[in-house]
Amino acid sequence: MNEWAAQRSFVGESRSRLLHPPWDAHPLAKLVGYLIRLLILLIVPAVIYLFLLSNYTGSKEFNAMISQGAATALQATQAKTVKASWSMGGLLTVQSLEATGGPDAFFEKLEARNLATRIPLAGVFLREWTLPRVSMQELRLVLRSGGLGHAGTGKDPGGPRGDAAPKTGAAASPVPSLMRAGYGINPDFKELRINGLQTARLKAAWGRSAVTAGGLSGMQLEMNRTAAGWAVTGNGGEFSQGWLTGLKVQKLAGGLSGNKLVVDEALFTCGGSGKARLSGHMSLGEVPEVEATLNLETVALQELVPGEVAALLTGEVSGDLKLTGSVNRQGGIKTQGHLELASGRLAGLPVLKMLQQLTGEGLFRLLTLRTCSAELSTGGSPEHGGLVVEVKDFEADCGPLARLKGNFRMEREQSPGDLLTDQPKERVIITGQLRIGISATVAGKLKPAVATRFLSPGEDGFGWLDCPVNAPLSAAFTKELADQMLKEDSGAKP
């Protein structure tokens, strides 16, 4: 018996200490020893796996997977990411992303810089990634003309999901083996869900003609998913659409639900003290329709009209305009409404200088417009697709000695070039008629021959001088008429 016990003890003590605790240890110590060895057995492969996983999530293969997934999520024909990486702390970063929109994408070109989001360790192995917020330093977009597609932020209300999604870009593949799936990371980007978007600087451009072109530049934009769709807020930057340019964005608040974008309030500043407020909605789709109201308050006229007009007429504009139409139609976005001009001044016209010379009245040197109003409408030209601005029923009270009336049609032909970089080239042509009314007192200072030839009597007791407009607007506007009046005055008898 002793011999058997000794042999048993010898065998037990000769066992490897790497695999077994000491033979003569307390049973509890043996249990703890086995548990420690089991833990080491589990930890070592896990550490090795995490080390390999960490190397993979910063590799070219991981970057290629993100590029392929971005193409699927954005419905792009191709997408390229640079330095996409994920850390064990859950931070996913991408240095840059460039994509070309497919037939169903809402954009033609997309560029993003310094993207970041969070995916915890437990979430990175799921087939369906949920991103709480994607932030980026800069986002540049050229929106598609002829269709707006879908927002591409995953499982949008009204947007495609699952097998219903268009098969553009890199469609998700069946689950492959562990190693081929990037150490277990193999998300289905058709099922990607983003709950928030934020960019510090947005630059977006749309439209390819003077009547449809518009854009946002330098705006801070934030979008957050809600039960009804998306809440959209923004501030900063500059907005333009057609003839409306130079509007500095102070505040943007609205929502996106299904195929409808609602702007609850958009506040702008224009020039020094000018303000503008926009509200309305736009239905999305192949031909997006806009219906909105724009209120202008003491906006400097030179901020709204071409430089040629601003050199002659100054003042502050106020009024309400109705915006309707579509950027995907030849007519573009149309505006119509009533405007009033305060603190108006008209100067520099040769015919006014001539009236000052022939009558001796200094008011014609700088004609003050006490009150001024007009009906404004804009749209696209069916001939050349350029912007057409019509001013009807223009009337200005310049005091007891002078008045102005007129109707004008202004065409701005524009070649936008590259939407993100090149400055458009513009040519302005104005047609119509400007009527200058002078009182009987002032008309009596003209030589009878001049008054008879150039003034037509009006029912209000004023004599009216008609100045036709049918040429590109320049400093020579009305010069021909002024020369004719001078010639008539020189040859007339006193």
C-alpha positions as CSV (number, residue, x, y, z in Angstrom):
1,M,0.0,0.0,0.0
2,N,2.8,2.4,0.9
3,E,4.6,1.5,-2.3
4,W,1.5,2.3,-4.4
5,A,1.0,5.7,-2.6
6,A,4.6,6.5,-3.1
7,Q,4.3,5.7,-6.8
8,R,1.1,7.8,-7.1
9,S,2.8,10.7,-5.4
10,F,5.8,10.4,-7.7
11,V,3.6,10.5,-10.8
12,G,1.6,13.4,-9.5
13,E,4.7,15.5,-8.6
14,S,6.3,14.8,-12.0
15,R,3.4,16.4,-13.9
16,S,4.2,19.7,-15.8
17,R,3.6,22.7,-13.6
18,L,2.6,24.6,-16.8
19,L,-0.6,22.5,-17.0
20,H,-1.2,21.5,-13.4
21,P,-0.9,23.1,-10.0
22,P,1.4,21.4,-7.3
23,W,0.3,17.8,-6.4
24,D,0.3,18.4,-2.7
25,A,-1.5,21.8,-2.8
26,H,-4.7,22.4,-1.0
27,P,-7.8,21.4,-3.1
28,L,-8.9,25.0,-3.2
29,A,-5.5,26.1,-4.4
30,K,-5.6,23.5,-7.1
31,L,-9.0,24.9,-8.2
32,V,-7.7,28.4,-8.3
33,G,-4.6,27.2,-10.2
34,Y,-6.7,25.4,-12.9
35,L,-8.9,28.5,-13.3
36,I,-5.9,30.7,-13.7
37,R,-4.5,28.4,-16.4
38,L,-7.8,28.3,-18.1
39,L,-8.0,32.1,-18.1
40,I,-4.5,32.4,-19.5
41,L,-5.5,29.9,-22.2
42,L,-8.4,32.1,-23.2
43,I,-6.6,35.5,-22.8
44,V,-3.6,34.7,-24.9
45,P,-5.5,33.9,-28.1
46,A,-7.8,36.9,-27.4
47,V,-4.9,39.2,-27.1
48,I,-3.4,37.8,-30.3
49,Y,-6.8,38.2,-32.1
50,L,-7.2,41.8,-30.9
51,F,-3.7,42.6,-32.0
52,L,-4.4,41.3,-35.5
53,L,-7.8,43.0,-35.5
54,S,-6.1,46.3,-34.6
55,N,-3.7,45.9,-37.4
56,Y,-6.5,45.1,-39.8
57,T,-8.7,48.1,-38.9
58,G,-5.9,50.4,-40.0
59,S,-4.9,48.5,-43.1
60,K,-5.5,49.0,-46.8
61,E,-7.9,46.1,-46.8
62,F,-10.1,47.8,-44.2
63,N,-10.0,51.1,-46.1
64,A,-11.1,49.2,-49.3
65,M,-14.0,47.7,-47.4
66,I,-15.1,51.2,-46.2
67,S,-14.8,52.5,-49.8
68,Q,-16.9,49.7,-51.1
69,G,-19.5,50.2,-48.3
70,A,-19.6,54.0,-48.9
71,A,-20.4,53.3,-52.6
72,T,-23.3,51.1,-51.6
73,A,-24.7,53.4,-48.9
74,L,-24.5,56.5,-51.1
75,Q,-25.8,54.8,-54.2
76,A,-22.6,55.8,-56.0
77,T,-21.0,54.4,-59.1
78,Q,-17.7,54.6,-57.3
79,A,-16.3,55.9,-54.0
80,K,-12.8,56.3,-52.7
81,T,-11.8,56.8,-49.0
82,V,-8.4,57.7,-47.7
83,K,-7.0,56.4,-44.4
84,A,-10.1,54.9,-43.0
85,S,-9.4,53.3,-39.6
86,W,-11.1,52.1,-36.5
87,S,-9.6,52.0,-33.0
88,M,-10.4,49.8,-30.0
89,G,-11.9,52.9,-28.3
90,G,-14.7,52.8,-30.9
91,L,-13.6,55.8,-33.0
92,L,-14.0,55.4,-36.8
93,T,-12.2,58.0,-38.8
94,V,-11.8,58.7,-42.5
95,Q,-9.4,61.4,-43.8
96,S,-11.3,62.0,-47.0
97,L,-14.2,60.6,-49.1
98,E,-14.9,61.2,-52.7
99,A,-17.8,59.7,-54.6
100,T,-19.5,59.9,-58.0
101,G,-23.3,59.6,-57.8
102,G,-25.1,56.8,-59.6
103,P,-28.4,57.2,-61.4
104,D,-30.5,57.1,-58.2
105,A,-28.1,59.2,-56.1
106,F,-29.1,62.8,-55.1
107,F,-25.6,64.1,-56.0
108,E,-23.3,64.1,-59.0
109,K,-20.1,64.7,-57.0
110,L,-19.4,64.4,-53.3
111,E,-16.3,65.3,-51.3
112,A,-15.9,65.1,-47.6
113,R,-12.9,65.8,-45.3
114,N,-12.0,64.5,-41.8
115,L,-15.0,62.3,-41.1
116,A,-15.5,60.8,-37.6
117,T,-18.0,58.6,-35.9
118,R,-18.2,56.0,-33.1
119,I,-18.8,52.3,-33.2
120,P,-18.2,50.3,-30.0
121,L,-16.3,47.1,-30.0
122,A,-19.5,45.1,-29.6
123,G,-21.2,46.9,-32.5
124,V,-18.4,46.7,-35.1
125,F,-19.0,42.9,-35.6
126,L,-22.8,43.4,-36.3
127,R,-24.1,43.1,-39.9
128,E,-26.2,46.2,-39.3
129,W,-24.1,49.2,-38.3
130,T,-25.9,52.0,-36.4
131,L,-23.9,55.3,-36.2
132,P,-25.1,57.8,-33.6
133,R,-23.6,60.8,-35.4
134,V,-21.2,61.3,-38.3
135,S,-19.3,64.5,-38.2
136,M,-17.0,66.0,-40.8
137,Q,-14.9,69.1,-41.2
138,E,-16.0,69.9,-44.8
139,L,-18.6,68.6,-47.2
140,R,-18.7,69.6,-50.8
141,L,-21.7,68.6,-53.0
142,V,-22.8,69.1,-56.6
143,L,-26.4,68.2,-56.5
144,R,-27.9,66.2,-59.4
145,S,-30.0,68.0,-62.1
146,G,-32.9,66.0,-63.2
147,G,-33.5,64.0,-60.0
148,L,-32.8,64.2,-56.3
149,G,-32.7,60.4,-55.5
150,H,-32.4,59.5,-51.8
151,A,-30.4,61.0,-49.0
152,G,-28.4,57.8,-48.6
153,T,-28.3,57.9,-44.7
154,G,-29.8,54.4,-44.3
155,K,-33.3,53.3,-43.6
156,D,-34.8,56.8,-44.3
157,P,-38.5,57.1,-44.2
158,G,-39.4,56.9,-47.9
159,G,-36.0,55.7,-48.9
160,P,-34.9,52.3,-50.0
161,R,-33.8,49.6,-47.7
162,G,-32.8,45.9,-47.9
163,D,-33.4,44.2,-51.2
164,A,-35.4,47.1,-52.4
165,A,-32.4,49.3,-52.6
166,P,-31.0,50.1,-56.1
167,K,-28.1,47.8,-56.9
168,T,-25.6,50.6,-57.5
169,G,-22.1,50.8,-56.1
170,A,-20.9,47.7,-54.2
171,A,-23.9,45.6,-53.1
172,A,-23.4,43.6,-49.9
173,S,-22.2,40.0,-50.4
174,P,-23.1,36.9,-48.4
175,V,-21.3,36.4,-45.1
176,P,-17.9,34.8,-45.9
177,S,-15.5,33.0,-43.7
178,L,-14.1,34.6,-40.6
179,M,-10.7,35.5,-42.0
180,R,-12.1,36.7,-45.4
181,A,-14.6,38.9,-43.5
182,G,-11.9,41.0,-41.9
183,Y,-11.6,39.1,-38.6
184,G,-15.4,39.1,-38.2
185,I,-16.0,42.7,-39.4
186,N,-18.4,42.4,-42.4
187,P,-21.3,45.0,-42.2
188,D,-24.1,45.1,-44.7
189,F,-24.0,48.8,-45.8
190,K,-27.4,48.5,-47.4
191,E,-28.6,48.3,-43.8
192,L,-26.5,51.2,-42.5
193,R,-28.4,53.5,-40.2
194,I,-27.1,57.1,-39.4
195,N,-28.9,59.0,-36.6
196,G,-27.1,62.3,-37.0
197,L,-25.0,64.3,-39.5
198,Q,-22.9,67.3,-38.8
199,T,-20.5,69.4,-40.9
200,A,-18.6,72.4,-39.9
201,R,-18.5,73.7,-43.5
202,L,-20.9,72.8,-46.3
203,K,-20.5,73.9,-49.9
204,A,-23.3,72.8,-52.2
205,A,-24.1,73.8,-55.8
206,W,-27.0,73.1,-58.1
207,G,-28.4,74.1,-61.5
208,R,-26.4,74.8,-64.7
209,S,-28.0,78.0,-66.0
210,A,-28.4,81.5,-64.8
211,V,-32.0,80.8,-63.9
212,T,-31.5,77.5,-62.0
213,A,-28.0,78.0,-60.5
214,G,-27.8,78.3,-56.8
215,G,-25.7,77.3,-53.8
216,L,-24.7,77.3,-50.2
217,S,-21.2,78.1,-49.2
218,G,-19.6,77.8,-45.7
219,M,-22.7,76.8,-43.7
220,Q,-22.5,74.8,-40.5
221,L,-25.2,72.2,-40.9
222,E,-26.7,69.6,-38.5
223,M,-29.3,66.9,-39.1
224,N,-30.8,64.7,-36.5
225,R,-33.1,61.8,-37.0
226,T,-36.6,62.1,-35.5
227,A,-39.7,59.9,-35.5
228,A,-41.1,61.9,-38.5
229,G,-37.8,62.1,-40.5
230,W,-35.0,64.6,-39.9
231,A,-34.7,67.9,-38.1
232,V,-32.4,70.3,-40.0
233,T,-30.6,73.3,-38.5
234,G,-27.8,75.5,-39.7
235,N,-26.1,78.8,-39.5
236,G,-23.4,80.8,-41.2
237,G,-22.3,80.8,-44.8
238,E,-23.8,82.4,-47.9
239,F,-26.9,81.4,-50.0
240,S,-27.7,82.2,-53.6
241,Q,-30.4,81.3,-56.0
242,G,-30.7,82.9,-59.5
243,W,-30.7,86.7,-59.2
244,L,-30.6,86.5,-55.3
245,T,-27.0,86.5,-54.3
246,G,-24.9,87.4,-51.3
247,L,-27.5,86.4,-48.6
248,K,-25.6,85.7,-45.4
249,V,-27.2,82.8,-43.5
250,Q,-27.9,83.7,-39.8
251,K,-30.3,80.8,-39.0
252,L,-31.9,77.8,-40.7
253,A,-34.5,75.6,-39.1
254,G,-36.6,73.0,-40.9
255,G,-37.3,69.3,-41.4
256,L,-37.1,66.6,-43.9
257,S,-39.8,64.0,-44.0
258,G,-40.3,61.5,-46.8
259,N,-40.2,63.5,-50.0
260,K,-40.8,66.9,-48.6
261,L,-38.4,69.5,-47.2
262,V,-40.0,72.1,-45.0
263,V,-38.2,75.4,-44.1
264,D,-39.8,76.7,-41.0
265,E,-37.5,79.7,-40.8
266,A,-34.4,80.9,-42.6
267,L,-33.0,84.3,-41.6
268,F,-30.4,86.2,-43.7
269,T,-28.6,89.4,-43.7
270,C,-27.7,91.2,-46.9
271,G,-25.2,94.1,-47.2
272,G,-25.0,96.4,-44.2
273,S,-28.4,96.5,-42.5
274,G,-30.5,94.5,-44.9
275,K,-32.5,91.5,-43.7
276,A,-34.4,88.7,-45.4
277,R,-36.7,85.9,-44.1
278,L,-37.6,82.8,-46.0
279,S,-40.2,80.1,-45.2
280,G,-41.9,77.5,-47.3
281,H,-41.5,73.9,-48.6
282,M,-40.0,71.9,-51.4
283,S,-41.3,68.5,-52.7
284,L,-38.4,66.2,-53.7
285,G,-38.3,63.9,-56.7
286,E,-37.4,64.0,-60.4
287,V,-38.8,67.5,-60.7
288,P,-38.7,69.1,-57.2
289,E,-41.3,71.9,-56.7
290,V,-40.6,74.9,-54.5
291,E,-43.3,77.1,-52.9
292,A,-41.9,79.7,-50.5
293,T,-42.2,83.4,-49.4
294,L,-39.3,85.7,-49.2
295,N,-39.5,88.9,-47.1
296,L,-37.0,91.6,-47.8
297,E,-36.4,94.4,-45.3
298,T,-34.2,97.5,-46.1
299,V,-31.9,95.5,-48.4
300,A,-29.5,97.7,-50.3
301,L,-30.5,97.7,-54.0
302,Q,-26.9,97.2,-55.1
303,E,-27.0,93.8,-53.4
304,L,-29.8,92.6,-55.7
305,V,-29.1,94.2,-59.1
306,P,-26.2,94.1,-61.6
307,G,-23.5,96.6,-61.1
308,E,-24.6,98.6,-64.2
309,V,-27.9,99.3,-62.6
310,A,-26.5,99.9,-59.1
311,A,-24.2,102.6,-60.6
312,L,-27.3,104.6,-61.6
313,L,-29.9,103.8,-59.0
314,T,-29.4,103.3,-55.2
315,G,-31.7,102.8,-52.3
316,E,-33.1,100.3,-49.8
317,V,-35.6,97.6,-51.0
318,S,-38.4,96.1,-48.9
319,G,-41.3,93.8,-49.8
320,D,-42.6,90.3,-50.1
321,L,-41.8,87.9,-53.0
322,K,-43.5,84.6,-53.8
323,L,-41.1,81.9,-55.0
324,T,-42.4,79.0,-57.1
325,G,-41.1,76.5,-59.7
326,S,-38.3,74.0,-60.0
327,V,-34.5,74.0,-60.5
328,N,-35.0,71.1,-62.9
329,R,-37.2,73.1,-65.3
330,Q,-36.1,75.6,-68.0
331,G,-38.1,78.3,-66.2
332,G,-36.2,77.7,-63.0
333,I,-37.4,79.3,-59.7
334,K,-39.8,82.1,-60.5
335,T,-40.4,85.1,-58.2
336,Q,-43.2,87.5,-58.2
337,G,-44.2,90.3,-55.8
338,H,-44.4,94.0,-54.8
339,L,-41.3,96.0,-53.8
340,E,-40.8,99.5,-52.4
341,L,-37.7,101.5,-52.6
342,A,-36.7,103.9,-49.7
343,S,-33.9,106.5,-49.7
344,G,-33.7,106.2,-53.5
345,R,-31.2,108.2,-55.6
346,L,-31.0,108.3,-59.4
347,A,-27.8,109.9,-60.8
348,G,-25.4,109.6,-63.7
349,L,-27.9,109.6,-66.5
350,P,-26.8,111.9,-69.4
351,V,-30.4,113.0,-69.9
352,L,-30.7,114.1,-66.3
353,K,-27.4,116.1,-66.6
354,M,-28.8,117.7,-69.8
355,L,-32.1,118.6,-68.0
356,Q,-30.0,120.3,-65.3
357,Q,-28.0,122.2,-67.9
358,L,-31.1,123.3,-69.9
359,T,-33.3,124.2,-66.9
360,G,-30.8,125.3,-64.3
361,E,-32.5,123.0,-61.7
362,G,-30.0,121.4,-59.5
363,L,-32.4,118.6,-58.4
364,F,-31.6,116.7,-61.7
365,R,-27.9,116.3,-60.7
366,L,-29.0,113.8,-58.0
367,L,-32.6,113.0,-58.3
368,T,-34.1,112.0,-54.9
369,L,-36.9,109.3,-55.0
370,R,-39.1,110.1,-52.0
371,T,-41.4,107.1,-52.6
372,C,-40.9,104.4,-55.2
373,S,-42.7,101.1,-55.9
374,A,-42.8,98.4,-58.6
375,E,-44.1,95.0,-59.4
376,L,-41.3,92.4,-59.8
377,S,-41.3,89.0,-61.6
378,T,-38.4,86.8,-62.6
379,G,-38.1,83.5,-64.6
380,G,-36.2,81.8,-67.3
381,S,-36.0,82.8,-71.0
382,P,-37.3,80.2,-73.4
383,E,-34.9,81.5,-76.0
384,H,-31.5,81.2,-74.3
385,G,-32.4,79.8,-70.8
386,G,-31.0,82.9,-69.1
387,L,-32.6,84.8,-66.2
388,V,-35.3,87.4,-67.1
389,V,-36.3,90.1,-64.6
390,E,-39.4,92.2,-65.4
391,V,-40.2,95.4,-63.5
392,K,-43.7,96.7,-64.2
393,D,-45.6,99.7,-63.0
394,F,-42.5,101.4,-61.7
395,E,-43.4,104.8,-60.2
396,A,-41.3,107.2,-58.2
397,D,-42.3,110.6,-56.6
398,C,-39.4,113.0,-56.7
399,G,-41.1,115.9,-55.1
400,P,-43.3,118.6,-56.7
401,L,-41.0,119.2,-59.7
402,A,-40.3,115.7,-61.0
403,R,-41.6,112.1,-61.2
404,L,-40.5,108.8,-62.8
405,K,-42.4,106.0,-64.4
406,G,-41.4,103.0,-66.4
407,N,-41.5,99.3,-67.4
408,F,-38.3,97.3,-67.9
409,R,-37.2,93.8,-68.9
410,M,-33.7,92.7,-67.9
411,E,-32.0,89.6,-69.3
412,R,-29.0,88.1,-67.6
413,E,-27.2,85.5,-69.7
414,Q,-24.8,83.5,-67.7
415,S,-22.3,80.8,-68.3
416,P,-21.7,79.1,-64.9
417,G,-18.8,76.9,-65.9
418,D,-17.7,74.5,-63.2
419,L,-20.2,74.8,-60.4
420,L,-17.7,74.6,-57.5
421,T,-14.8,76.8,-58.7
422,D,-15.3,79.0,-61.8
423,Q,-17.0,82.4,-61.5
424,P,-19.9,82.8,-64.0
425,K,-19.6,85.2,-66.9
426,E,-22.6,87.5,-67.3
427,R,-24.1,89.8,-69.9
428,V,-27.0,92.1,-69.0
429,I,-29.4,93.5,-71.6
430,I,-32.3,95.8,-70.6
431,T,-35.3,96.8,-72.7
432,G,-38.2,99.0,-71.9
433,Q,-39.0,102.6,-71.3
434,L,-38.1,105.2,-68.7
435,R,-40.4,108.2,-68.4
436,I,-39.2,111.4,-66.7
437,G,-42.0,113.7,-65.7
438,I,-41.2,117.4,-65.1
439,S,-43.6,120.0,-63.7
440,A,-45.0,122.9,-65.8
441,T,-42.7,125.2,-63.8
442,V,-39.6,123.3,-64.9
443,A,-40.8,122.7,-68.4
444,G,-41.3,126.5,-68.8
445,K,-37.5,126.9,-68.5
446,L,-36.9,124.9,-71.6
447,K,-36.8,126.5,-75.0
448,P,-40.2,126.1,-76.7
449,A,-38.7,124.0,-79.5
450,V,-37.1,121.6,-77.1
451,A,-40.3,121.3,-75.0
452,T,-42.5,120.8,-78.1
453,R,-40.3,118.1,-79.6
454,F,-39.4,116.0,-76.5
455,L,-42.2,116.5,-74.0
456,S,-45.6,114.9,-74.2
457,P,-48.4,116.3,-72.0
458,G,-49.9,114.2,-69.2
459,E,-53.2,114.3,-67.4
460,D,-51.4,115.2,-64.2
461,G,-50.1,118.5,-65.6
462,F,-46.6,117.1,-66.0
463,G,-44.7,117.0,-69.2
464,W,-43.2,113.5,-69.9
465,L,-39.8,112.8,-71.5
466,D,-39.7,109.3,-72.9
467,C,-36.3,107.5,-72.8
468,P,-36.4,104.2,-74.7
469,V,-34.2,101.4,-73.4
470,N,-33.0,98.8,-75.9
471,A,-29.3,98.1,-75.5
472,P,-26.8,96.6,-73.0
473,L,-26.9,99.0,-70.0
474,S,-23.9,101.2,-69.7
475,A,-22.9,104.8,-68.8
476,A,-24.0,105.8,-72.3
477,F,-27.6,105.0,-71.5
478,T,-29.8,108.0,-72.6
479,K,-26.7,109.7,-74.0
480,E,-28.2,109.7,-77.5
481,L,-31.4,111.4,-76.3
482,A,-29.3,114.0,-74.3
483,D,-27.3,114.8,-77.5
484,Q,-30.5,115.3,-79.5
485,M,-31.9,117.7,-76.8
486,L,-28.6,119.7,-76.8
487,K,-28.6,119.9,-80.6
488,E,-32.2,121.1,-80.6
489,D,-31.5,123.6,-77.8
490,S,-28.4,125.0,-79.7
491,G,-30.3,125.5,-82.9
492,A,-33.5,126.8,-81.3
493,K,-34.4,130.5,-80.8
494,P,-34.6,131.7,-77.2
